[in-house]
Amino acid sequence: MHIEKIQSTQQEKEAEKHTPMMAQYLGLKADYPDTLLFYRMGDFYELFYEDAEKAVRLLNITLTQRGQSAGQPVVMAGVPFHSVDTYLARLIKLGESVAICEQVGEADGAAGKGPMERKVVRVVTPGTLTDLELMADKAESLLLAVHQGPRHTCGLAWMSVTQGEVMLAECTPDELGDWVQRVGAGELLFSAGATPAFEARLRGAAGSSASISLRPDWQFDTGLGQRTLLSHLNAASLAAWGAQDLAQAHAAAAALLAYAEHTQGRALTHIHSLQVQRAGDLIDLPPSTRRNLELTQTLRGEESPTLFSLLDTCMTGMGSRLLKSWLLQPQRDRSPAQQRLNAIAVLRMSAPGAATGLWQTLREQLKGSTDVERITARMALRQVRPRELVGLQKTLQKTELLAPFLYGLEAYLTHISGQLIPPSGCSELLAAALAPEPAALVRDGGVIASGFDAELDELRAIQTNCDSFLLELETREKLRTGIANLRVQYNRVHGFFIEVSQGQLDKVPDDYRRRQTLKNAERFITPELKAFEDKALSAAERALAREKYLYEQLLDALQPHVAALTRLARALATLDALCALAERSLTLDWCAPQFAKEPCLDIVQGRHPVVQARLAETNGMGSASGAGAFIANDTHLGPRQRMQIITGPNMGGKSTYMRQIAVITLLAGMGSYVPASACRLGPIDAIHTRIGAADDLANAQSTFMLEMLEAAQILNAATPNSLVLMDEIGRGTSTFDGLALASAIATQLHDKTQAYTLFATHYFELTEFPATHHGAINVHVSAAESGRDIVFLHEIQPGPASKSYGIQVARLAGMPAAVLNHARHTLQALETQASQSQAQVDLFAAPVATEVIAVSPIDTWARALNPDELSPREALEALYQLKQLCQACRT
């Protein structure tokens, strides 16, 4: 407390050296030392000193110096207020946070009372975005708080400020990395009191894609977090949400909600929902699986073509975001997936009294709907703009037409229809209060509808009559003065004036008072015009003030509807996502999967949906039939056959076949139809993949090291209900090392883990694996030779491949003929040498116990001897000792 008082006194003394405005700026900046401060000055947001220099580097704007303060030049840079969103978006993308400081009072400089009052109204950070212009339509802006608790437990709490829901979880430190990557937050919070090891682990998991903020240790308070959650939920206990025992998560929630309120500058009144995630609730999709299956991002880092980009035909951004969460967070419990499948089956049917499908009718109504979820959150935060509210009103009208189509069809759809009823009076209030085409911002005026407020209408009438008065005055003055080119005009700088050209100045009456001199004209004002100016300008100012007041009153009236609008937004998003899945299932000819309680993975005529769609685009086809079409394949895994050893040439389709099985499994888990003729799946708890790799130079990890790390993670995490994809394991080291590791890993997966396993390899020695392992079978990707050419048939057939066709693939790649001929001769020599070799190694035999060899007395004596420490005499004696030992051994 004493230190804080000293610091405060020092800051006050420092501020006395500066001009009043810079003293005000520095006082505000002291509260946000690690954040760029956008300081509003007229039509610009200015940055000063270090902030200005940093903004110049990041935004490529101009650095200037203007005046002095405390004897030093004031270094500054600025951005126009009307284009601030563009600059904010660039800064947020770079992981920066910005405090927005607005003018909230009147300029008092003329009265000697100091600069205009200003205050920070909100802080824009990567994890707390609410502006629609700064957010991606199809991605959430997530904020995650992590608490390092005792007894090897970590608490996590995360949220999107625009969603109105807080998520809680707890995990061990070893699991923290997977959780952080699964959440995928744009901003992470953790305690300044965390241990260095914990901080390093967290920063490593977050990578460079997330902004990290340190918060005071006292904010991570379990009791405070529990009380705050109960307050938001309006409940006496967290038991109903299964969250009463998550003490470390409560501590994380305390810091999370405190930080979110700090950035928004007000209470989060729209947070009314809580959800707990536990490790066993979701089908585990490790980061390597999300990357290898290209769920939301290609291996090159692009957003298309991916599985999500193929699935997402939603009509609204909130539908797209919900669909993505279904894809990335499939539940092990099959009930939600079956619920969605039942709804999709109904949506595929024809609408009552129409020739089109029900999904088509509903999507026509959804077309043009606004993002109700985000607009509702902005309404609760009092940040919503007039045009967003007009869009909300039009969407509420649409929802009234949606509910009748769903009621009574199917349990899930009927439940959705009950959530689509707009709050009573909300749509009518918005229609009455807002102009059909309002200005973008309230400060521009023209937002409140005519007829809504009598006082506002009266003030506007004065402005409306302004033009007719000026025309009448101009006509009268022309007649009175005889100046034919006299003009009565207005501008914002000089107000109303009468303009007379230089050649007519001799006709100007005595009651004209000069207001401005121009090169070719003079501008005047008369007592009558001055009186009208005072009245008109006063009316404009009072009208704008009245509009601002009425808009705030409108927001007050809308607050009771926030909870109902949040539920309606969720129902709209759910319906939109279901309709998109129904459309995809029909357009792409997918089938409904069936779920079984017993272990099984049976797929008939399965396809990889993204590859099939790309082939259709390339060949100009609308279906999967015809030359160049995708070749479908069957897959059958179960209790008796849990592993496939897959061989065949490169480019033959091994990886595509493996990926399509994982994709089909995932689509079924999220509750979607799947690209197959038939599909039956047993319980699945995880999808693990080891497909391809690249050096991680930043962390000094080679391709082979990454390959082994991923393989080790799979062997440690997989269970009998996991799906495991292993593609060419062991290829990053020597042949014998790689073959030995591949055989050992296959044996572990088969004998111990007993997971559903697809094991692709170029080690033909592994095709002997099924002979000694009853749960494994050989399959291969077929190919045909024509002379020296090769044709890939992409069909999965029983048995091992006959050869690898490596030289033919190299020829397709454009390898020089001389190199190919050399390779053929070398291959023939190696094959001849191999056929003559009689030695065979049993790769799959159990490890043989090492024979214990007796240690000889000579060995014991030699190990104890240190020649470097012997003198000549001691060396001679040692030689005699050795001779005696040799004689003893012979006897």
MARDO-777501 format. One line per 10 residues: their letters; for each residue y, x, z of C-alpha. Coordinates in steps of 0.5 Angstrom, whole numbers, m for minus. Layout:
a) Y,X,Z | ...
END
This chain:
mhiekiqstq) 0,0,0 | 5,6,2 | 3,9,m5 | 4,3,m9 | 11,2,m5 | 13,9,m7 | 11,8,m14 | 15,2,m15 | 21,6,m12 | 20,11,m17
qekeaekhtp) 20,6,m23 | 26,3,m21 | 30,9,m20 | 27,11,m27 | 29,4,m30 | 37,5,m27 | 37,11,m32 | 36,6,m38 | 40,1,m42 | 39,m6,m39
mmaqylglka) 34,m8,m45 | 30,m1,m45 | 29,m2,m37 | 27,m9,m39 | 22,m7,m44 | 19,m1,m39 | 18,m6,m33 | 14,m10,m38 | 10,m4,m41 | 8,m2,m34
dypdtllfyr) 4,m8,m33 | 0,m7,m39 | 0,1,m40 | m7,1,m44 | m4,m4,m49 | 0,m4,m55 | 6,m9,m53 | 10,m13,m58 | 17,m14,m56 | 20,m20,m59
mgdfyelfye) 27,m18,m62 | 30,m24,m66 | 26,m24,m73 | 22,m18,m71 | 16,m15,m66 | 19,m8,m64 | 14,m3,m61 | 18,3,m57 | 16,11,m56 | 8,12,m55
daekavrlln) 7,5,m58 | 11,6,m64 | 8,13,m66 | 1,10,m65 | 3,3,m69 | 5,8,m74 | m1,12,m75 | m5,5,m75 | m1,1,m79 | 2,5,m84
itltqrgqsa) 9,2,m82 | 16,6,m81 | 18,10,m75 | 25,10,m74 | 30,12,m68 | 36,8,m66 | 41,9,m61 | 40,13,m54 | 37,11,m47 | 37,15,m41
gqpvvmagvp) 40,21,m46 | 34,20,m51 | 33,17,m58 | 30,11,m58 | 24,12,m62 | 21,5,m65 | 18,1,m70 | 17,m6,m72 | 13,m12,m76 | 16,m18,m78
fhsvdtylar) 15,m24,m73 | 13,m29,m79 | 7,m24,m82 | 5,m21,m75 | m2,m24,m76 | m4,m20,m81 | m2,m14,m77 | m6,m16,m71 | m12,m17,m75 | m12,m10,m77
liklgesvai) m11,m8,m70 | m16,m12,m67 | m21,m9,m73 | m19,m2,m70 | m21,m4,m63 | m14,m5,m60 | m11,m10,m56 | m4,m13,m56 | 1,m16,m51 | 5,m21,m54
ceqvgeadga) 12,m21,m51 | 16,m27,m53 | 24,m29,m52 | 23,m35,m47 | 31,m35,m44 | 38,m35,m47 | 42,m29,m49 | 46,m27,m43 | 49,m21,m45 | 56,m24,m46
agkgpmerkv) 56,m26,m39 | 54,m19,m37 | 48,m22,m34 | 43,m17,m38 | 39,m18,m44 | 35,m25,m46 | 29,m26,m41 | 22,m24,m44 | 15,m25,m42 | 8,m23,m44
vrvvtpgtlt) 5,m30,m46 | m2,m27,m48 | m6,m21,m49 | m10,m21,m56 | m16,m17,m55 | m22,m16,m59 | m27,m21,m55 | m22,m26,m53 | m19,m28,m60 | m17,m36,m61
dlelmadkae) m12,m35,m67 | m16,m38,m73 | m12,m33,m77 | m15,m27,m73 | m23,m30,m73 | m28,m30,m78 | m30,m37,m80 | m38,m35,m79 | m38,m31,m73 | m36,m31,m66
slllavhqgp) m31,m27,m62 | m35,m25,m56 | m33,m22,m49 | m39,m19,m45 | m38,m17,m37 | m43,m12,m34 | m44,m11,m27 | m48,m5,m24 | m52,m8,m18 | m56,m5,m13
rhtcglawms) m64,m5,m13 | m64,m3,m21 | m61,m10,m23 | m55,m11,m28 | m52,m17,m28 | m49,m20,m35 | m44,m25,m37 | m41,m27,m43 | m37,m32,m47 | m33,m34,m53
vtqgevmlae) m26,m37,m51 | m27,m42,m56 | m34,m45,m54 | m33,m47,m47 | m39,m44,m45 | m41,m38,m40 | m48,m35,m41 | m51,m31,m35 | m57,m26,m35 | m60,m21,m31
ctpdelgdwv) m64,m15,m33 | m66,m8,m31 | m62,m1,m33 | m68,0,m38 | m67,m7,m41 | m59,m6,m42 | m59,m3,m48 | m63,m9,m52 | m59,m14,m48 | m52,m11,m50
qrvgagellf) m54,m10,m57 | m57,m17,m57 | m51,m21,m55 | m46,m17,m60 | m40,m17,m56 | m33,m15,m59 | m31,m13,m52 | m35,m10,m46 | m32,m10,m39 | m35,m6,m33
sagatpafea) m33,m4,m27 | m29,3,m26 | m33,4,m20 | m39,5,m24 | m43,11,m24 | m43,16,m30 | m50,15,m32 | m49,7,m32 | m43,8,m36 | m46,13,m41
rlrgaagssa) m52,8,m42 | m47,2,m43 | m42,6,m48 | m49,9,m52 | m51,1,m53 | m44,m1,m55 | m43,4,m60 | m37,4,m64 | m37,m3,m66 | m35,m6,m59
sislrpdwqf) m28,m4,m55 | m29,m2,m48 | m25,m4,m42 | m25,m2,m35 | m24,m7,m30 | m22,m6,m22 | m28,m6,m18 | m26,m11,m13 | m26,m16,m19 | m34,m16,m19
dtglgqrtll) m35,m20,m13 | m41,m25,m13 | m38,m30,m8 | m32,m30,m13 | m36,m31,m19 | m40,m37,m16 | m34,m40,m13 | m31,m40,m20 | m37,m42,m24 | m38,m48,m19
shlnaaslaa) m30,m50,m20 | m31,m50,m28 | m37,m54,m27 | m35,m59,m22 | m41,m58,m18 | m43,m56,m11 | m49,m52,m13 | m51,m48,m19 | m59,m50,m18 | m58,m55,m24
wgaqdlaqah) m57,m49,m29 | m62,m45,m26 | m57,m40,m24 | m57,m40,m16 | m61,m34,m16 | m57,m29,m20 | m52,m26,m16 | m51,m20,m20 | m49,m24,m26 | m44,m28,m21
aaaaallaya) m41,m22,m20 | m40,m20,m28 | m38,m28,m29 | m32,m27,m24 | m29,m21,m28 | m31,m24,m34 | m27,m31,m33 | m21,m27,m29 | m20,m22,m35 | m20,m28,m40
ehtqgralth) m15,m32,m36 | m11,m26,m36 | m11,m25,m43 | m9,m33,m45 | m4,m33,m39 | m7,m39,m37 | m13,m43,m33 | m19,m44,m38 | m19,m51,m37 | m24,m52,m43
ihslqvqrag) m30,m48,m40 | m35,m54,m37 | m42,m51,m39 | m46,m46,m37 | m53,m43,m40 | m58,m38,m37 | m62,m33,m41 | m68,m30,m39 | m72,m24,m42 | m78,m29,m43
dlidlppstr) m74,m35,m46 | m73,m32,m53 | m77,m29,m58 | m75,m22,m58 | m72,m19,m64 | m70,m11,m63 | m64,m8,m66 | m69,m5,m71 | m72,m12,m73 | m65,m15,m74
rnleltqtlr) m64,m9,m79 | m70,m8,m82 | m71,m15,m84 | m63,m16,m86 | m62,m22,m82 | m54,m22,m82 | m53,m15,m85 | m56,m11,m91 | m58,m4,m90 | m52,m2,m93
geesptlfsl) m48,m6,m88 | m46,m12,m93 | m46,m19,m91 | m50,m21,m97 | m56,m22,m100 | m59,m23,m93 | m63,m28,m90 | m57,m32,m86 | m53,m32,m93 | m59,m35,m96
ldtcmtgmgs) m59,m40,m91 | m52,m42,m90 | m50,m47,m94 | m46,m51,m88 | m40,m55,m89 | m36,m52,m83 | m35,m46,m80 | m38,m48,m73 | m44,m50,m77 | m45,m43,m79
rllkswllqp) m44,m40,m73 | m49,m45,m69 | m54,m44,m75 | m53,m36,m74 | m55,m37,m67 | m61,m41,m68 | m63,m35,m73 | m62,m29,m68 | m64,m33,m62 | m70,m37,m63
qrdrspaqqr) m74,m39,m57 | m81,m38,m55 | m82,m45,m53 | m83,m49,m59 | m80,m56,m57 | m73,m54,m60 | m76,m52,m66 | m80,m58,m67 | m74,m62,m65 | m70,m59,m71
lnaiavlrms) m76,m60,m76 | m77,m67,m74 | m70,m68,m76 | m70,m64,m82 | m76,m69,m84 | m72,m75,m84 | m66,m72,m87 | m70,m70,m93 | m71,m78,m94 | m67,m82,m98
apgaatglwq) m61,m85,m95 | m61,m93,m94 | m59,m96,m100 | m58,m90,m104 | m61,m86,m109 | m59,m79,m106 | m62,m76,m100 | m59,m77,m93 | m57,m70,m92 | m53,m71,m98
tlreqlkgst) m49,m77,m96 | m48,m74,m89 | m45,m67,m92 | m40,m71,m97 | m37,m74,m90 | m37,m67,m87 | m34,m64,m93 | m27,m62,m91 | m28,m62,m84 | m24,m58,m79
dveritarma) m27,m53,m74 | m26,m58,m68 | m29,m53,m63 | m24,m48,m64 | m18,m53,m65 | m21,m56,m58 | m21,m49,m55 | m14,m48,m57 | m11,m55,m55 | m14,m53,m48
lrqvrprelv) m10,m47,m48 | m4,m50,m51 | m4,m45,m57 | m6,m51,m62 | m1,m51,m68 | 1,m58,m71 | m3,m57,m78 | m9,m56,m74 | m8,m63,m70 | m7,m66,m76
glqktlqkte) m14,m63,m79 | m17,m65,m72 | m15,m73,m73 | m17,m73,m80 | m24,m70,m78 | m24,m75,m72 | m24,m81,m78 | m30,m78,m81 | m34,m77,m75 | m33,m85,m74
llapflygle) m37,m86,m81 | m42,m81,m79 | m45,m84,m73 | m48,m91,m76 | m52,m87,m81 | m56,m83,m76 | m57,m89,m70 | m64,m91,m70 | m67,m86,m75 | m70,m81,m70
aylthisgql) m70,m79,m63 | m66,m72,m64 | m61,m75,m69 | m60,m81,m65 | m58,m77,m59 | m53,m73,m64 | m50,m80,m66 | m48,m82,m59 | m44,m75,m59 | m40,m77,m65
ippsgcsell) m36,m82,m62 | m29,m80,m62 | m25,m81,m55 | m22,m87,m55 | m15,m87,m57 | m15,m80,m59 | m15,m81,m66 | m9,m86,m66 | m5,m82,m62 | m5,m76,m66
aaalapepaa) m4,m81,m72 | 2,m84,m69 | 5,m78,m66 | 5,m73,m72 | 8,m72,m79 | 3,m73,m84 | 5,m66,m87 | 8,m62,m81 | 11,m56,m81 | 7,m50,m79
lvrdggvias) 10,m48,m73 | 14,m53,m68 | 20,m49,m68 | 21,m50,m75 | 22,m58,m73 | 19,m63,m78 | 13,m64,m73 | 13,m71,m70 | 13,m77,m74 | 18,m82,m75
gfdaeldelr) 18,m88,m71 | 15,m84,m65 | 21,m83,m61 | 27,m87,m62 | 32,m81,m59 | 29,m77,m64 | 30,m82,m70 | 37,m82,m68 | 38,m75,m68 | 35,m74,m75
aiqtncdsfl) 39,m80,m77 | 45,m76,m76 | 42,m70,m80 | 40,m75,m86 | 47,m77,m87 | 50,m70,m87 | 49,m70,m95 | 52,m76,m96 | 58,m75,m91 | 59,m68,m95
leletreklr) 59,m71,m102 | 64,m76,m100 | 69,m71,m96 | 68,m67,m103 | 70,m72,m107 | 76,m74,m102 | 79,m67,m102 | 78,m66,m109 | 83,m72,m110 | 87,m70,m105
tgianlrvqy) 88,m63,m107 | 87,m64,m114 | 82,m58,m114 | 77,m60,m119 | 72,m54,m117 | 73,m55,m110 | 66,m55,m106 | 64,m57,m99 | 58,m53,m97 | 54,m50,m91
nrvhgffiev) 50,m44,m89 | 47,m42,m83 | 52,m36,m81 | 58,m39,m82 | 56,m47,m82 | 60,m52,m86 | 66,m50,m90 | 70,m52,m96 | 70,m46,m102 | 76,m46,m106
sqgqldkvpd) 77,m40,m112 | 82,m35,m112 | 86,m39,m118 | 87,m45,m114 | 89,m42,m107 | 96,m45,m108 | 94,m52,m108 | 91,m51,m101 | 94,m56,m96 | 97,m54,m89
dyrrrqtlkn) 91,m57,m85 | 86,m52,m88 | 84,m46,m84 | 81,m40,m87 | 74,m38,m85 | 72,m33,m89 | 75,m29,m95 | 70,m27,m101 | 72,m23,m107 | 73,m29,m112
aerfitpelk) 74,m35,m107 | 76,m37,m100 | 73,m41,m95 | 76,m46,m91 | 75,m51,m85 | 79,m57,m83 | 79,m61,m77 | 75,m67,m80 | 70,m62,m82 | 70,m58,m76
afedkalsaa) 69,m65,m72 | 63,m66,m76 | 60,m59,m76 | 60,m60,m68 | 56,m66,m68 | 51,m65,m74 | 49,m58,m71 | 49,m61,m64 | 44,m66,m67 | 40,m61,m70
eralarekyl) 39,m57,m64 | 38,m63,m60 | 33,m66,m65 | 29,m59,m65 | 29,m59,m57 | 27,m66,m57 | 21,m65,m62 | 19,m59,m57 | 19,m63,m51 | 15,m69,m55
yeqlldalqp) 10,m64,m57 | 8,m61,m50 | 8,m68,m48 | 3,m70,m53 | m1,m63,m51 | m1,m66,m44 | m4,m73,m47 | m10,m69,m50 | m12,m65,m44 | m17,m71,m42
hvaaltrlar) m20,m71,m48 | m22,m64,m48 | m29,m65,m45 | m31,m70,m50 | m28,m67,m56 | m32,m60,m54 | m39,m65,m54 | m37,m68,m61 | m36,m61,m64 | m43,m59,m62
alatldalca) m46,m65,m65 | m42,m64,m71 | m44,m57,m72 | m51,m59,m70 | m51,m64,m76 | m48,m59,m81 | m53,m54,m79 | m59,m59,m80 | m57,m61,m86 | m56,m54,m89
laersltldw) m63,m53,m87 | m65,m60,m90 | m62,m58,m97 | m65,m51,m97 | m72,m53,m96 | m71,m58,m102 | m67,m53,m106 | m72,m47,m105 | m79,m51,m104 | m80,m50,m97
capqfakepc) m85,m53,m93 | m86,m55,m86 | m89,m50,m81 | m94,m53,m76 | m95,m50,m69 | m102,m48,m66 | m103,m47,m58 | m109,m42,m60 | m107,m35,m63 | m106,m35,m71
ldivqgrhpv) m102,m33,m77 | m104,m37,m83 | m99,m37,m89 | m101,m40,m96 | m97,m38,m102 | m92,m34,m98 | m86,m31,m101 | m80,m27,m99 | m74,m32,m99 | m68,m27,m101
vqarlaetng) m72,m23,m106 | m75,m29,m109 | m67,m32,m110 | m65,m25,m113 | m71,m25,m118 | m69,m32,m120 | m61,m30,m121 | m63,m24,m125 | m68,m28,m129 | m63,m34,m130
mgsasgagaf) m68,m38,m127 | m67,m44,m122 | m74,m44,m120 | m80,m39,m118 | m84,m40,m124 | m84,m36,m131 | m84,m29,m133 | m81,m24,m127 | m82,m30,m122 | m84,m28,m115
iandthlgpr) m91,m27,m113 | m93,m31,m107 | m99,m29,m103 | m103,m31,m97 | m104,m28,m90 | m109,m30,m85 | m109,m27,m78 | m112,m29,m72 | m117,m28,m66 | m122,m24,m71
qrmqiitgpn) m118,m21,m75 | m111,m18,m72 | m110,m12,m76 | m109,m11,m84 | m109,m4,m87 | m105,m5,m93 | m105,1,m98 | m102,1,m105 | m97,5,m110 | m90,5,m108
mggkstymrq) m86,0,m111 | m92,m4,m111 | m89,m9,m106 | m92,m7,m99 | m86,m7,m95 | m84,m14,m98 | m90,m17,m97 | m90,m15,m89 | m82,m17,m89 | m84,m24,m92
iavitllagm) m89,m25,m86 | m84,m23,m81 | m79,m27,m84 | m83,m34,m85 | m85,m33,m77 | m78,m32,m75 | m76,m38,m80 | m81,m42,m76 | m79,m40,m69 | m72,m42,m71
gsyvpasacr) m74,m49,m73 | m73,m49,m81 | m78,m50,m86 | m81,m44,m89 | m82,m41,m96 | m89,m42,m97 | m94,m48,m99 | m97,m48,m92 | m96,m45,m85 | m99,m45,m79
lgpidaihtr) m97,m41,m73 | m99,m39,m66 | m95,m37,m60 | m90,m31,m62 | m86,m27,m57 | m83,m22,m61 | m83,m19,m68 | m83,m11,m68 | m82,m7,m74 | m82,0,m76
igaaddlana) m80,0,m83 | m76,6,m86 | m71,11,m82 | m66,15,m83 | m63,22,m80 | m58,20,m74 | m54,26,m75 | m49,24,m69 | m55,24,m64 | m58,30,m67
qstfmlemle) m64,26,m68 | m69,27,m75 | m72,22,m79 | m79,23,m76 | m76,23,m68 | m73,16,m70 | m80,14,m73 | m83,16,m66 | m78,13,m62 | m79,6,m65
aaqilnaatp) m86,7,m65 | m86,9,m58 | m82,3,m56 | m87,m2,m60 | m93,1,m57 | m90,0,m50 | m87,m7,m51 | m92,m11,m56 | m97,m16,m53 | m102,m20,m56
nslvlmdeig) m97,m25,m58 | m93,m20,m62 | m92,m19,m69 | m92,m12,m71 | m90,m9,m78 | m92,m1,m79 | m90,2,m85 | m92,9,m87 | m92,11,m80 | m93,19,m79
rgtstfdgla) m90,21,m86 | m84,25,m83 | m89,31,m81 | m94,35,m84 | m100,31,m87 | m105,33,m81 | m100,31,m76 | m98,25,m79 | m105,23,m80 | m107,24,m73
lasaiatqlh) m101,20,m70 | m102,14,m75 | m110,14,m73 | m108,14,m66 | m102,9,m66 | m107,4,m70 | m112,5,m65 | m108,3,m60 | m105,m3,m63 | m112,m5,m65
dktqaytlfa) m116,m4,m58 | m110,m4,m53 | m104,m8,m55 | m108,m13,m60 | m102,m15,m63 | m102,m19,m70 | m101,m12,m74 | m99,m10,m81 | m100,m3,m82 | m98,0,m89
thyfeltefp) m100,7,m90 | m101,12,m96 | m106,16,m92 | m113,14,m95 | m117,16,m90 | m114,10,m86 | m118,6,m90 | m124,8,m86 | m121,5,m80 | m124,m3,m81
athhgainvh) m131,0,m81 | m131,2,m74 | m126,m3,m72 | m128,m10,m72 | m121,m14,m72 | m118,m10,m78 | m119,m11,m85 | m117,m7,m91 | m112,m10,m96 | m108,m7,m102
vsaaesgrdi) m103,m9,m107 | m106,m9,m114 | m103,m5,m120 | m106,m4,m127 | m106,2,m131 | m104,2,m139 | m105,9,m142 | m100,13,m137 | m96,7,m135 | m97,3,m129
vflheiqpgp) m96,m5,m128 | m94,m7,m121 | m98,m14,m120 | m95,m15,m113 | m102,m19,m111 | m105,m18,m104 | m112,m17,m106 | m118,m15,m101 | m120,m8,m100 | m117,m1,m100
asksygiqva) m113,1,m106 | m117,6,m111 | m111,11,m112 | m104,11,m110 | m101,12,m117 | m95,17,m115 | m95,21,m121 | m94,14,m125 | m88,12,m120 | m85,19,m121
rlagmpaavl) m85,18,m129 | m82,11,m128 | m76,15,m124 | m75,19,m130 | m78,26,m127 | m78,31,m133 | m85,31,m137 | m86,39,m135 | m86,37,m127 | m91,31,m129
nharhtlqal) m96,35,m132 | m95,41,m127 | m97,35,m122 | m103,32,m126 | m106,39,m126 | m105,40,m119 | m107,34,m117 | m114,35,m121 | m115,41,m117 | m114,38,m110
etqasqsqaq) m118,33,m112 | m124,37,m114 | m123,42,m108 | m123,36,m103 | m130,33,m107 | m133,40,m106 | m131,40,m98 | m137,38,m94 | m133,38,m87 | m131,31,m85
vdlfaapvat) m127,29,m79 | m128,23,m75 | m121,20,m74 | m123,14,m70 | m128,17,m65 | m126,17,m58 | m123,23,m55 | m129,28,m53 | m128,31,m46 | m126,39,m47
eviavspidt) m132,43,m45 | m131,47,m38 | m131,55,m40 | m133,60,m34 | m127,65,m33 | m130,72,m33 | m128,77,m28 | m125,81,m34 | m120,75,m35 | m118,75,m28
waralnpdel) m117,82,m27 | m113,82,m34 | m108,77,m32 | m107,80,m25 | m105,86,m28 | m98,88,m30 | m98,94,m35 | m90,95,m34 | m90,97,m27 | m96,102,m27
sprealealy) m95,109,m26 | m99,114,m30 | m104,115,m24 | m105,107,m23 | m106,106,m30 | m112,111,m30 | m115,108,m24 | m114,101,m28 | m118,104,m34 | m124,106,m29
qlkqlcqacr) m124,99,m26 | m124,96,m33 | m130,100,m35 | m134,98,m28 | m132,91,m30 | m135,92,m37 | m141,95,m34 | m142,89,m29 | m141,84,m34 | m147,87,m39
t) m152,87,m33
END
